[in-house]
Amino acid sequence: MQAPPTPTQPTPPSPPPSLSTHRTHPSFQAKLARMALPLAPLVSVHTCAPPTAFPATLLHFWTLTEPDLDRLAHFYHQRTPGPHTHQYPECMRWCAAAGLEIKRRKFGRFIGLRGCATPRHERRLMDLLRRAEEEDERWARGRGGGGGGRELELELVRKWY
């Protein structure tokens, strides 16, 4: 039996409870196991090397920030289209104005993760934006009429905002 600590001896801190001794919801352990799944990095078609910032696990994928995703898109020639952009199995069709969730979903689809398909409402929105950009290009070249893609942009704003 140990003697109680004297005033000169500090009480040692108790260890934090571990997940194995702490009561957790049964699905939590399964979720942790899924989040620990390793991800295999894609290599660059230009350098044949993977990026150093590629997420090692599914958990790392879900904790990527918007600047992280922008850097990865740049590494894979997706942020600024160039000669290597379409040499990958999937294109991200990167839009700098897109939010974090859209960028994460596009990167997830690019690296082959399930559940990263484009929702129907977003496909419609992207189609309207693409049409507006095409109208603006035609108008800028002098072949379009009216105000270019502005009518489509107004339609987009009325429907989605």
N, C-alpha and C positions, 0 to 999 in steps of 0.2 A: 504494500500500500504506500502511495506517495504522500508526502507531507504537503499541506497547503502552502502556496507560495508566500514567502515573507515579503514585507514591504519593499525590500531592495530587489527582489526578483520580479520582473514583469510577467504577467500572465500571457502565455503564448496564445496567439490568435487561433481561433478554431478554423479548420479548413472549410472552404465553401462547399456546399452540398454538390455532389456530382450528379450528372443526369441519371446515372444508374441507381442512385439511392433516393433521388428526388422523385416524387410522384408526378408524372406527366401524362398527358392524354395519349392513348395508344397510337393515334394517327400522327402525332408529333414525331415519334421515332421513325416512322415510315417516311415522313416528309424530309427529315434530316438525311436519311439514307439516299433519297432521290436527289437532294441538293448536293450531295457529295459525289455524284456521278461525274467522272472525268470527261472533258471535251477534247477531241483531237483537233489541233489547229490546222487550218488550211495554209498552204504555202503560197507565197506570191508567185504569179506567173512570170514576173520579171526577174526576181532574185532567187527563186526556189527556196526561200527561207521563211519560216513562220514569224509573225510579229512577236516581239518580246512581251507586249501587253495583252496577248490573247488570253481570254479567261480560261483558267485551268479546270474549273468545275462549273456545274450548273449554278451554284450559289454565286460564284464570281460573275457569271453572265448577268444574273439579276441585280448585281450591285454596280454594274457599269454606269458611269455618269455620261452625260451628253458629250462633254469634251473627249472622253474615252472612245465613245462610239464614232465621233467625227474623225479622230486619229486612225481608228481601225478602218473606217471607210476610205480614208486617204491612202492608207497602206495598201489596200486592195484595189486601188484605182477606181473607186466608185464615187468619190466626192466630186472630182473633176473628171468628166469623161475624157478618155484618151485612147491610144491604140490597144491598151491591155484591158480596158473596161469589160468588153464582151467575151473575153477569153476564159471567164469563170463559169461554172455550171449555172449560176444564178446571178442576175444583176440586182443591185439594191435600188436603183433609181432614186438616188439620194437627193433629198431636198433639205437645204440648210435651215429652212424655216420650219420644218417639221418638229414636233415636240419629242420629248424623251421616249415616250411609249411607242410612238411610230418608228423612231429610229431603232429602238431595241428590237421591235418586232421584225423590221426589215433585215437587221443584222442576223437575228435568229434564223430567219428563213434562208439567208445567204449561207450560213454555216450548216444548214440542214436540220435544224430543230423542228420537232413537231409542234403543232398548235400555233404557228406563226403566220397563218394565212391572212390575207387582207380581208377585213370585214366588208360586206356588201356596201354599206353606206360610205365607206372610205373609197371604195373603187369608183362609186358614182362621183364623189367629190374630186378625186384625182382626174377622172375623165373630163369633168367640167373645167378644171384648171388647165389641163392639156389643151382643150379646145380654145380656151381664152388665149393661151400663149400662141397657138397657131394663128388665130385671128389677128393678134397683135403683130406677129411677124409678117403676115400678108399685108396688113395695113401699112407697116413701116416700109415695105418694098414698093408701095404704091399700087398694089393690085387689089387691095380690099376696098370696101366701101364703108361709109359711116364712121363709127368710132372704134373700129377694130374689135377687140375682144371685150370691150367695156360692157356691152350688153350681157355677155355671158358672165362676167364678174358680178354684175348686179343680180342676175338670176341666182348665182351661187350664194351671194350674201342673203338674198331673200329666203332661200330654201334652207340654209344651214345655220344662220345666225339669228 
